[in-house]
């Protein structure tokens, strides 16, 4: 049986695991108890995914997304006007697009 062809990856390409090793853990990035509480309150007030709603679908949001990535900026991190409720699939696809 033929084997699967190898995927060419440029020398600069990194896997997700390699990127994750380089970045600080979630708590160090600000996702601590204070964030968990703020997230819980925000999702209680905004229970539906805004991207699904735009597509005419009613689906629960389970992620709070930073519309503009905060990149460690605490002011942007805590700016509630920069938050949006998303479902897991929309949040994952948005994050993947931002990371390239």
Biopython code that builds the backbone (N, CA, C, O; Angstrom):
import numpy as np
from Bio.PDB.StructureBuilder import StructureBuilder

atoms = [
    (1, "UNK", "N", (0.850, -1.172, 0.000)),
    (1, "UNK", "CA", (0.000, 0.000, 0.000)),
    (1, "UNK", "C", (0.898, 1.237, 0.000)),
    (1, "UNK", "O", (1.871, 1.282, 0.753)),
    (2, "UNK", "N", (0.593, 2.249, -0.832)),
    (2, "UNK", "CA", (1.445, 3.434, -0.880)),
    (2, "UNK", "C", (1.364, 4.220, 0.423)),
    (2, "UNK", "O", (0.327, 4.270, 1.085)),
    (3, "UNK", "N", (2.478, 4.822, 0.762)),
    (3, "UNK", "CA", (2.506, 5.620, 1.995)),
    (3, "UNK", "C", (2.066, 7.051, 1.688)),
    (3, "UNK", "O", (2.090, 7.502, 0.542)),
    (4, "UNK", "N", (1.675, 7.727, 2.720)),
    (4, "UNK", "CA", (1.232, 9.108, 2.599)),
    (4, "UNK", "C", (2.447, 9.985, 2.281)),
    (4, "UNK", "O", (3.484, 9.841, 2.928)),
    (5, "UNK", "N", (2.345, 10.884, 1.304)),
    (5, "UNK", "CA", (3.503, 11.724, 0.985)),
    (5, "UNK", "C", (3.832, 12.660, 2.145)),
    (5, "UNK", "O", (2.941, 13.099, 2.874)),
    (6, "UNK", "N", (5.101, 12.955, 2.306)),
    (6, "UNK", "CA", (5.524, 13.852, 3.375)),
    (6, "UNK", "C", (5.082, 15.274, 3.047)),
    (6, "UNK", "O", (5.055, 15.680, 1.885)),
    (7, "UNK", "N", (4.744, 16.007, 4.075)),
    (7, "UNK", "CA", (4.335, 17.395, 3.913)),
    (7, "UNK", "C", (5.570, 18.265, 4.048)),
    (7, "UNK", "O", (6.296, 18.175, 5.038)),
    (8, "UNK", "N", (5.808, 19.106, 3.055)),
    (8, "UNK", "CA", (6.954, 20.021, 3.123)),
    (8, "UNK", "C", (6.602, 21.182, 4.040)),
    (8, "UNK", "O", (5.563, 21.825, 3.888)),
    (9, "UNK", "N", (7.472, 21.430, 4.975)),
    (9, "UNK", "CA", (7.303, 22.584, 5.849)),
    (9, "UNK", "C", (8.585, 23.396, 5.796)),
    (9, "UNK", "O", (9.674, 22.842, 5.948)),
    (10, "UNK", "N", (8.472, 24.706, 5.581)),
    (10, "UNK", "CA", (9.670, 25.535, 5.545)),
    (10, "UNK", "C", (10.394, 25.489, 6.891)),
    (10, "UNK", "O", (9.805, 25.129, 7.910)),
    (11, "UNK", "N", (11.657, 25.850, 6.885)),
    (11, "UNK", "CA", (12.476, 25.785, 8.102)),
    (11, "UNK", "C", (11.904, 26.653, 9.218)),
    (11, "UNK", "O", (12.068, 26.330, 10.394)),
    (12, "UNK", "N", (11.233, 27.752, 8.866)),
    (12, "UNK", "CA", (10.706, 28.653, 9.879)),
    (12, "UNK", "C", (9.375, 28.178, 10.455)),
    (12, "UNK", "O", (8.901, 28.746, 11.439)),
    (13, "UNK", "N", (8.765, 27.157, 9.871)),
    (13, "UNK", "CA", (7.460, 26.676, 10.316)),
    (13, "UNK", "C", (7.565, 26.031, 11.697)),
    (13, "UNK", "O", (8.479, 25.251, 11.963)),
    (14, "UNK", "N", (6.618, 26.368, 12.566)),
    (14, "UNK", "CA", (6.573, 25.777, 13.904)),
    (14, "UNK", "C", (5.230, 25.110, 14.109)),
    (14, "UNK", "O", (4.207, 25.588, 13.619)),
    (15, "UNK", "N", (5.235, 24.016, 14.828)),
    (15, "UNK", "CA", (3.988, 23.349, 15.170)),
    (15, "UNK", "C", (3.330, 24.096, 16.320)),
    (15, "UNK", "O", (3.954, 24.932, 16.974)),
    (16, "UNK", "N", (2.071, 23.787, 16.555)),
    (16, "UNK", "CA", (1.367, 24.430, 17.664)),
    (16, "UNK", "C", (2.071, 24.137, 18.987)),
    (16, "UNK", "O", (2.178, 25.014, 19.845)),
    (17, "UNK", "N", (2.549, 22.907, 19.152)),
    (17, "UNK", "CA", (3.236, 22.545, 20.390)),
    (17, "UNK", "C", (4.501, 23.386, 20.582)),
    (17, "UNK", "O", (4.829, 23.774, 21.704)),
    (18, "UNK", "N", (5.204, 23.665, 19.489)),
    (18, "UNK", "CA", (6.411, 24.498, 19.586)),
    (18, "UNK", "C", (6.060, 25.933, 19.966)),
    (18, "UNK", "O", (6.765, 26.557, 20.759)),
    (19, "UNK", "N", (4.957, 26.464, 19.395)),
    (19, "UNK", "CA", (4.519, 27.816, 19.764)),
    (19, "UNK", "C", (4.093, 27.848, 21.233)),
    (19, "UNK", "O", (4.432, 28.780, 21.963)),
    (20, "UNK", "N", (3.351, 26.826, 21.661)),
    (20, "UNK", "CA", (2.854, 26.791, 23.033)),
    (20, "UNK", "C", (3.983, 26.721, 24.052)),
    (20, "UNK", "O", (3.850, 27.259, 25.152)),
    (21, "UNK", "N", (5.084, 26.073, 23.711)),
    (21, "UNK", "CA", (6.227, 25.997, 24.628)),
    (21, "UNK", "C", (6.839, 27.372, 24.861)),
    (21, "UNK", "O", (7.390, 27.637, 25.929)),
    (22, "UNK", "N", (6.744, 28.250, 23.860)),
    (22, "UNK", "CA", (7.361, 29.564, 23.948)),
    (22, "UNK", "C", (6.506, 30.590, 24.680)),
    (22, "UNK", "O", (7.029, 31.569, 25.211)),
    (23, "UNK", "N", (5.206, 30.373, 24.712)),
    (23, "UNK", "CA", (4.355, 31.399, 25.304)),
    (23, "UNK", "C", (4.097, 31.123, 26.781)),
    (23, "UNK", "O", (4.105, 29.970, 27.213)),
    (24, "UNK", "N", (3.868, 32.187, 27.556)),
    (24, "UNK", "CA", (3.588, 32.023, 28.990)),
    (24, "UNK", "C", (2.296, 31.238, 29.205)),
    (24, "UNK", "O", (1.459, 31.144, 28.307)),
    (25, "UNK", "N", (2.142, 30.675, 30.403)),
    (25, "UNK", "CA", (0.918, 29.918, 30.681)),
    (25, "UNK", "C", (-0.275, 30.880, 30.803)),
    (25, "UNK", "O", (-0.105, 32.098, 30.855)),
    (26, "UNK", "N", (-1.467, 30.312, 30.846)),
    (26, "UNK", "CA", (-2.695, 31.106, 30.837)),
    (26, "UNK", "C", (-2.754, 32.095, 31.998)),
    (26, "UNK", "O", (-3.154, 33.242, 31.804)),
    (27, "UNK", "N", (-2.367, 31.677, 33.186)),
    (27, "UNK", "CA", (-2.404, 32.573, 34.346)),
    (27, "UNK", "C", (-1.465, 33.748, 34.142)),
    (27, "UNK", "O", (-1.821, 34.886, 34.450)),
    (28, "UNK", "N", (-0.277, 33.491, 33.629)),
    (28, "UNK", "CA", (0.680, 34.569, 33.388)),
    (28, "UNK", "C", (0.209, 35.521, 32.288)),
    (28, "UNK", "O", (0.639, 36.673, 32.240)),
    (29, "UNK", "N", (-0.673, 35.044, 31.404)),
    (29, "UNK", "CA", (-1.209, 35.899, 30.348)),
    (29, "UNK", "C", (-2.449, 36.664, 30.814)),
    (29, "UNK", "O", (-3.040, 37.407, 30.030)),
    (30, "UNK", "N", (-2.850, 36.496, 32.068)),
    (30, "UNK", "CA", (-3.969, 37.258, 32.618)),
    (30, "UNK", "C", (-5.246, 36.469, 32.807)),
    (30, "UNK", "O", (-6.219, 37.002, 33.341)),
    (31, "UNK", "N", (-5.275, 35.213, 32.385)),
    (31, "UNK", "CA", (-6.487, 34.401, 32.494)),
    (31, "UNK", "C", (-6.522, 33.708, 33.855)),
    (31, "UNK", "O", (-6.395, 32.488, 33.961)),
    (32, "UNK", "N", (-6.697, 34.523, 34.884)),
    (32, "UNK", "CA", (-6.671, 34.052, 36.265)),
    (32, "UNK", "C", (-8.093, 34.021, 36.839)),
    (32, "UNK", "O", (-9.073, 34.066, 36.095)),
    (33, "UNK", "N", (-8.191, 33.946, 38.152)),
    (33, "UNK", "CA", (-9.502, 33.881, 38.798)),
    (33, "UNK", "C", (-10.341, 35.122, 38.468)),
    (33, "UNK", "O", (-11.541, 35.015, 38.215)),
    (34, "UNK", "N", (-9.710, 36.287, 38.473)),
    (34, "UNK", "CA", (-10.442, 37.530, 38.155)),
    (34, "UNK", "C", (-11.045, 37.429, 36.750)),
    (34, "UNK", "O", (-12.193, 37.820, 36.535)),
    (35, "UNK", "N", (-10.270, 36.906, 35.800)),
    (35, "UNK", "CA", (-10.782, 36.740, 34.434)),
    (35, "UNK", "C", (-11.925, 35.725, 34.403)),
    (35, "UNK", "O", (-12.937, 35.948, 33.739)),
    (36, "UNK", "N", (-11.766, 34.618, 35.117)),
    (36, "UNK", "CA", (-12.809, 33.589, 35.119)),
    (36, "UNK", "C", (-14.134, 34.150, 35.624)),
    (36, "UNK", "O", (-15.194, 33.824, 35.090)),
    (37, "UNK", "N", (-14.074, 34.977, 36.631)),
    (37, "UNK", "CA", (-15.295, 35.593, 37.157)),
    (37, "UNK", "C", (-15.886, 36.587, 36.166)),
    (37, "UNK", "O", (-17.096, 36.589, 35.936)),
    (38, "UNK", "N", (-15.039, 37.434, 35.575)),
    (38, "UNK", "CA", (-15.514, 38.417, 34.599)),
    (38, "UNK", "C", (-16.112, 37.699, 33.387)),
    (38, "UNK", "O", (-17.140, 38.122, 32.858)),
    (39, "UNK", "N", (-15.476, 36.627, 32.955)),
    (39, "UNK", "CA", (-15.938, 35.819, 31.833)),
    (39, "UNK", "C", (-17.312, 35.214, 32.133)),
    (39, "UNK", "O", (-18.213, 35.238, 31.295)),
    (40, "UNK", "N", (-17.450, 34.672, 33.343)),
    (40, "UNK", "CA", (-18.716, 34.053, 33.747)),
    (40, "UNK", "C", (-19.854, 35.073, 33.709)),
    (40, "UNK", "O", (-20.930, 34.782, 33.187)),
    (41, "UNK", "N", (-19.625, 36.251, 34.252)),
    (41, "UNK", "CA", (-20.645, 37.307, 34.273)),
    (41, "UNK", "C", (-20.966, 37.763, 32.848)),
    (41, "UNK", "O", (-22.132, 37.944, 32.497)),
    (42, "UNK", "N", (-19.922, 37.948, 32.029)),
    (42, "UNK", "CA", (-20.123, 38.406, 30.653)),
    (42, "UNK", "C", (-20.950, 37.398, 29.851)),
    (42, "UNK", "O", (-21.866, 37.785, 29.125)),
    (43, "UNK", "N", (-20.630, 36.114, 29.981)),
    (43, "UNK", "CA", (-21.383, 35.098, 29.246)),
    (43, "UNK", "C", (-22.824, 34.968, 29.747)),
    (43, "UNK", "O", (-23.718, 34.625, 28.973)),
    (44, "UNK", "N", (-23.052, 35.237, 31.028)),
    (44, "UNK", "CA", (-24.422, 35.227, 31.552)),
    (44, "UNK", "C", (-25.236, 36.372, 30.935)),
    (44, "UNK", "O", (-26.436, 36.232, 30.697)),
    (45, "UNK", "N", (-24.569, 37.503, 30.680)),
    (45, "UNK", "CA", (-25.239, 38.656, 30.093)),
    (45, "UNK", "C", (-25.313, 38.582, 28.567)),
    (45, "UNK", "O", (-26.183, 39.201, 27.955)),
    (46, "UNK", "N", (-24.394, 37.819, 27.951)),
    (46, "UNK", "CA", (-24.314, 37.695, 26.485)),
    (46, "UNK", "C", (-24.219, 36.205, 26.148)),
    (46, "UNK", "O", (-23.135, 35.720, 25.827)),
    (47, "UNK", "N", (-25.332, 35.475, 26.215)),
    (47, "UNK", "CA", (-25.278, 34.011, 26.114)),
    (47, "UNK", "C", (-25.147, 33.429, 24.706)),
    (47, "UNK", "O", (-24.920, 32.227, 24.567)),
    (48, "UNK", "N", (-25.284, 34.252, 23.651)),
    (48, "UNK", "CA", (-25.278, 33.709, 22.292)),
    (48, "UNK", "C", (-24.051, 34.149, 21.501)),
    (48, "UNK", "O", (-23.566, 35.270, 21.653)),
    (49, "UNK", "N", (-23.560, 33.251, 20.658)),
    (49, "UNK", "CA", (-22.423, 33.527, 19.775)),
    (49, "UNK", "C", (-22.826, 34.584, 18.750)),
    (49, "UNK", "O", (-23.803, 34.401, 18.025)),
    (50, "UNK", "N", (-22.081, 35.687, 18.684)),
    (50, "UNK", "CA", (-22.427, 36.766, 17.755)),
    (50, "UNK", "C", (-22.210, 36.355, 16.297)),
    (50, "UNK", "O", (-22.938, 36.818, 15.419)),
    (51, "UNK", "N", (-21.236, 35.505, 16.026)),
    (51, "UNK", "CA", (-20.997, 35.067, 14.645)),
    (51, "UNK", "C", (-22.123, 34.132, 14.182)),
    (51, "UNK", "O", (-22.586, 34.229, 13.045)),
    (52, "UNK", "N", (-22.555, 33.239, 15.058)),
    (52, "UNK", "CA", (-23.681, 32.355, 14.716)),
    (52, "UNK", "C", (-24.940, 33.182, 14.477)),
    (52, "UNK", "O", (-25.678, 32.934, 13.523)),
    (53, "UNK", "N", (-25.183, 34.158, 15.337)),
    (53, "UNK", "CA", (-26.361, 35.013, 15.169)),
    (53, "UNK", "C", (-26.326, 35.711, 13.811)),
    (53, "UNK", "O", (-27.359, 35.830, 13.153)),
    (54, "UNK", "N", (-25.160, 36.170, 13.389)),
    (54, "UNK", "CA", (-25.025, 36.841, 12.089)),
    (54, "UNK", "C", (-25.350, 35.886, 10.939)),
    (54, "UNK", "O", (-25.749, 36.318, 9.858)),
    (55, "UNK", "N", (-25.174, 34.584, 11.184)),
    (55, "UNK", "CA", (-25.482, 33.558, 10.183)),
    (55, "UNK", "C", (-26.916, 33.037, 10.320)),
    (55, "UNK", "O", (-27.323, 32.132, 9.591)),
    (56, "UNK", "N", (-27.675, 33.608, 11.254)),
    (56, "UNK", "CA", (-29.048, 33.179, 11.461)),
    (56, "UNK", "C", (-29.177, 31.925, 12.300)),
    (56, "UNK", "O", (-30.206, 31.250, 12.256)),
    (57, "UNK", "N", (-28.146, 31.605, 13.064)),
    (57, "UNK", "CA", (-28.121, 30.402, 13.900)),
    (57, "UNK", "C", (-28.137, 30.820, 15.368)),
    (57, "UNK", "O", (-27.462, 31.773, 15.757)),
    (58, "UNK", "N", (-28.900, 30.111, 16.166)),
    (58, "UNK", "CA", (-28.915, 30.346, 17.608)),
    (58, "UNK", "C", (-28.010, 29.299, 18.246)),
    (58, "UNK", "O", (-28.326, 28.110, 18.229)),
    (59, "UNK", "N", (-26.891, 29.734, 18.806)),
    (59, "UNK", "CA", (-25.956, 28.811, 19.445)),
    (59, "UNK", "C", (-25.341, 29.491, 20.660)),
    (59, "UNK", "O", (-24.994, 30.671, 20.618)),
    (60, "UNK", "N", (-25.214, 28.741, 21.728)),
    (60, "UNK", "CA", (-24.660, 29.286, 22.966)),
    (60, "UNK", "C", (-23.193, 29.660, 22.792)),
    (60, "UNK", "O", (-22.427, 28.956, 22.133)),
    (61, "UNK", "N", (-22.826, 30.771, 23.392)),
    (61, "UNK", "CA", (-21.428, 31.189, 23.439)),
    (61, "UNK", "C", (-20.792, 30.527, 24.653)),
    (61, "UNK", "O", (-21.407, 30.445, 25.716)),
    (62, "UNK", "N", (-19.581, 30.062, 24.495)),
    (62, "UNK", "CA", (-18.858, 29.504, 25.641)),
    (62, "UNK", "C", (-17.440, 30.049, 25.723)),
    (62, "UNK", "O", (-16.625, 29.565, 26.508)),
    (63, "UNK", "N", (-17.150, 31.062, 24.909)),
    (63, "UNK", "CA", (-15.846, 31.720, 24.924)),
    (63, "UNK", "C", (-16.063, 33.228, 24.908)),
    (63, "UNK", "O", (-16.989, 33.716, 24.261)),
    (64, "UNK", "N", (-15.213, 33.966, 25.615)),
    (64, "UNK", "CA", (-15.200, 35.415, 25.507)),
    (64, "UNK", "C", (-13.947, 35.756, 24.718)),
    (64, "UNK", "O", (-12.828, 35.488, 25.154)),
    (65, "UNK", "N", (-14.151, 36.348, 23.557)),
    (65, "UNK", "CA", (-13.056, 36.662, 22.647)),
    (65, "UNK", "C", (-12.682, 38.133, 22.756)),
    (65, "UNK", "O", (-13.543, 39.000, 22.905)),
    (66, "UNK", "N", (-11.375, 38.397, 22.677)),
    (66, "UNK", "CA", (-10.902, 39.777, 22.557)),
    (66, "UNK", "C", (-10.935, 40.109, 21.068)),
    (66, "UNK", "O", (-10.191, 39.522, 20.282)),
    (67, "UNK", "N", (-11.787, 41.039, 20.684)),
    (67, "UNK", "CA", (-11.971, 41.393, 19.281)),
    (67, "UNK", "C", (-10.635, 41.822, 18.677)),
    (67, "UNK", "O", (-10.222, 41.312, 17.635)),
    (68, "UNK", "N", (-9.974, 42.751, 19.332)),
    (68, "UNK", "CA", (-8.609, 43.127, 18.968)),
    (68, "UNK", "C", (-7.698, 42.379, 19.934)),
    (68, "UNK", "O", (-7.807, 42.574, 21.145)),
    (69, "UNK", "N", (-6.801, 41.528, 19.435)),
    (69, "UNK", "CA", (-5.923, 40.781, 20.342)),
    (69, "UNK", "C", (-5.160, 41.727, 21.279)),
    (69, "UNK", "O", (-4.571, 42.711, 20.834)),
    (70, "UNK", "N", (-5.180, 41.420, 22.559)),
    (70, "UNK", "CA", (-4.583, 42.324, 23.550)),
    (70, "UNK", "C", (-3.066, 42.240, 23.605)),
    (70, "UNK", "O", (-2.418, 43.202, 24.016)),
    (71, "UNK", "N", (-2.486, 41.126, 23.206)),
    (71, "UNK", "CA", (-1.027, 40.928, 23.168)),
    (71, "UNK", "C", (-0.342, 41.388, 24.452)),
    (71, "UNK", "O", (0.742, 41.971, 24.425)),
    (72, "UNK", "N", (-1.002, 41.111, 25.579)),
    (72, "UNK", "CA", (-0.413, 41.428, 26.875)),
    (72, "UNK", "C", (-0.743, 42.804, 27.408)),
    (72, "UNK", "O", (-0.351, 43.126, 28.530)),
    (73, "UNK", "N", (-1.443, 43.626, 26.659)),
    (73, "UNK", "CA", (-1.819, 44.970, 27.098)),
    (73, "UNK", "C", (-2.980, 44.856, 28.082)),
    (73, "UNK", "O", (-4.093, 44.526, 27.672)),
    (74, "UNK", "N", (-2.749, 45.124, 29.385)),
    (74, "UNK", "CA", (-3.817, 44.942, 30.375)),
    (74, "UNK", "C", (-5.017, 45.859, 30.145)),
    (74, "UNK", "O", (-6.148, 45.475, 30.444)),
    (75, "UNK", "N", (-4.792, 47.058, 29.620)),
    (75, "UNK", "CA", (-5.912, 47.968, 29.376)),
    (75, "UNK", "C", (-6.826, 47.390, 28.293)),
    (75, "UNK", "O", (-8.049, 47.416, 28.436)),
    (76, "UNK", "N", (-6.252, 46.880, 27.235)),
    (76, "UNK", "CA", (-7.044, 46.271, 26.162)),
    (76, "UNK", "C", (-7.653, 44.947, 26.622)),
    (76, "UNK", "O", (-8.770, 44.608, 26.231)),
    (77, "UNK", "N", (-6.924, 44.200, 27.448)),
    (77, "UNK", "CA", (-7.415, 42.933, 27.986)),
    (77, "UNK", "C", (-8.714, 43.135, 28.758)),
    (77, "UNK", "O", (-9.653, 42.356, 28.593)),
    (78, "UNK", "N", (-8.785, 44.173, 29.604)),
    (78, "UNK", "CA", (-9.946, 44.387, 30.471)),
    (78, "UNK", "C", (-10.989, 45.323, 29.874)),
    (78, "UNK", "O", (-11.989, 45.612, 30.531)),
    (79, "UNK", "N", (-10.791, 45.803, 28.660)),
    (79, "UNK", "CA", (-11.757, 46.677, 27.999)),
    (79, "UNK", "C", (-12.948, 45.842, 27.519)),
    (79, "UNK", "O", (-12.853, 45.130, 26.519)),
    (80, "UNK", "N", (-14.049, 45.936, 28.227)),
    (80, "UNK", "CA", (-15.233, 45.119, 27.935)),
    (80, "UNK", "C", (-15.776, 45.401, 26.541)),
    (80, "UNK", "O", (-16.386, 44.521, 25.934)),
    (81, "UNK", "N", (-15.571, 46.597, 26.022)),
    (81, "UNK", "CA", (-16.035, 46.898, 24.662)),
    (81, "UNK", "C", (-15.204, 46.144, 23.607)),
    (81, "UNK", "O", (-15.563, 46.122, 22.430)),
    (82, "UNK", "N", (-14.102, 45.534, 24.037)),
    (82, "UNK", "CA", (-13.258, 44.731, 23.150)),
    (82, "UNK", "C", (-13.577, 43.236, 23.277)),
    (82, "UNK", "O", (-12.861, 42.407, 22.716)),
    (83, "UNK", "N", (-14.619, 42.891, 23.990)),
    (83, "UNK", "CA", (-15.000, 41.491, 24.183)),
    (83, "UNK", "C", (-16.195, 41.150, 23.298)),
    (83, "UNK", "O", (-17.030, 42.004, 23.002)),
    (84, "UNK", "N", (-16.261, 39.889, 22.883)),
    (84, "UNK", "CA", (-17.445, 39.391, 22.179)),
    (84, "UNK", "C", (-17.663, 37.929, 22.545)),
    (84, "UNK", "O", (-16.702, 37.180, 22.723)),
    (85, "UNK", "N", (-18.924, 37.522, 22.657)),
    (85, "UNK", "CA", (-19.226, 36.131, 22.975)),
    (85, "UNK", "C", (-19.173, 35.277, 21.706)),
    (85, "UNK", "O", (-19.796, 35.613, 20.699)),
    (86, "UNK", "N", (-18.427, 34.171, 21.761)),
    (86, "UNK", "CA", (-18.316, 33.262, 20.622)),
    (86, "UNK", "C", (-18.486, 31.819, 21.068)),
    (86, "UNK", "O", (-18.206, 31.474, 22.216)),
    (87, "UNK", "N", (-18.948, 30.982, 20.147)),
    (87, "UNK", "CA", (-18.957, 29.543, 20.388)),
    (87, "UNK", "C", (-17.524, 29.035, 20.199)),
    (87, "UNK", "O", (-16.668, 29.745, 19.671)),
    (88, "UNK", "N", (-17.282, 27.822, 20.628)),
    (88, "UNK", "CA", (-15.933, 27.246, 20.547)),
    (88, "UNK", "C", (-15.406, 27.218, 19.115)),
    (88, "UNK", "O", (-14.250, 27.572, 18.880)),
    (89, "UNK", "N", (-16.232, 26.805, 18.153)),
    (89, "UNK", "CA", (-15.747, 26.683, 16.776)),
    (89, "UNK", "C", (-15.402, 28.038, 16.168)),
    (89, "UNK", "O", (-14.385, 28.155, 15.483)),
    (90, "UNK", "N", (-16.218, 29.060, 16.398)),
    (90, "UNK", "CA", (-15.894, 30.378, 15.860)),
    (90, "UNK", "C", (-14.661, 30.968, 16.552)),
    (90, "UNK", "O", (-13.838, 31.612, 15.901)),
    (91, "UNK", "N", (-14.526, 30.756, 17.851)),
    (91, "UNK", "CA", (-13.358, 31.274, 18.557)),
    (91, "UNK", "C", (-12.086, 30.589, 18.057)),
    (91, "UNK", "O", (-11.067, 31.246, 17.844)),
    (92, "UNK", "N", (-12.145, 29.283, 17.873)),
    (92, "UNK", "CA", (-10.972, 28.541, 17.391)),
    (92, "UNK", "C", (-10.565, 28.983, 15.998)),
    (92, "UNK", "O", (-9.377, 29.164, 15.732)),
    (93, "UNK", "N", (-11.533, 29.161, 15.101)),
    (93, "UNK", "CA", (-11.186, 29.571, 13.743)),
    (93, "UNK", "C", (-10.648, 30.999, 13.707)),
    (93, "UNK", "O", (-9.742, 31.292, 12.928)),
    (94, "UNK", "N", (-11.193, 31.894, 14.540)),
    (94, "UNK", "CA", (-10.692, 33.267, 14.601)),
    (94, "UNK", "C", (-9.272, 33.283, 15.134)),
    (94, "UNK", "O", (-8.414, 33.978, 14.590)),
    (95, "UNK", "N", (-9.015, 32.534, 16.180)),
    (95, "UNK", "CA", (-7.682, 32.481, 16.770)),
    (95, "UNK", "C", (-6.676, 31.895, 15.793)),
    (95, "UNK", "O", (-5.559, 32.400, 15.681)),
    (96, "UNK", "N", (-7.052, 30.844, 15.091)),
    (96, "UNK", "CA", (-6.153, 30.222, 14.105)),
    (96, "UNK", "C", (-5.817, 31.206, 12.994)),
    (96, "UNK", "O", (-4.671, 31.268, 12.548)),
    (97, "UNK", "N", (-6.802, 31.977, 12.544)),
    (97, "UNK", "CA", (-6.568, 32.966, 11.496)),
    (97, "UNK", "C", (-5.597, 34.045, 11.986)),
    (97, "UNK", "O", (-4.708, 34.465, 11.244)),
    (98, "UNK", "N", (-5.766, 34.490, 13.228)),
    (98, "UNK", "CA", (-4.898, 35.522, 13.788)),
    (98, "UNK", "C", (-3.465, 35.022, 13.940)),
    (98, "UNK", "O", (-2.519, 35.788, 13.760)),
    (99, "UNK", "N", (-3.302, 33.762, 14.265)),
    (99, "UNK", "CA", (-1.958, 33.207, 14.440)),
    (99, "UNK", "C", (-1.274, 32.882, 13.117)),
    (99, "UNK", "O", (-0.062, 32.675, 13.066)),
    (100, "UNK", "N", (-2.062, 32.842, 12.059)),
    (100, "UNK", "CA", (-1.497, 32.547, 10.746)),
    (100, "UNK", "C", (-1.430, 31.089, 10.530)),
    (100, "UNK", "O", (-0.979, 30.641, 9.476)),
]
sb = StructureBuilder()
sb.init_structure("model")
sb.init_model(0)
sb.init_chain("A")
sb.init_seg("    ")
for serial, (resi, resn, name, xyz) in enumerate(atoms, 1):
    if name == "N":
        sb.init_residue(resn, " ", resi, " ")
    sb.init_atom(name, np.array(xyz, "f"), 0.0, 1.0, " ", f" {name:<3s}", serial, name[0])
structure = sb.get_structure()
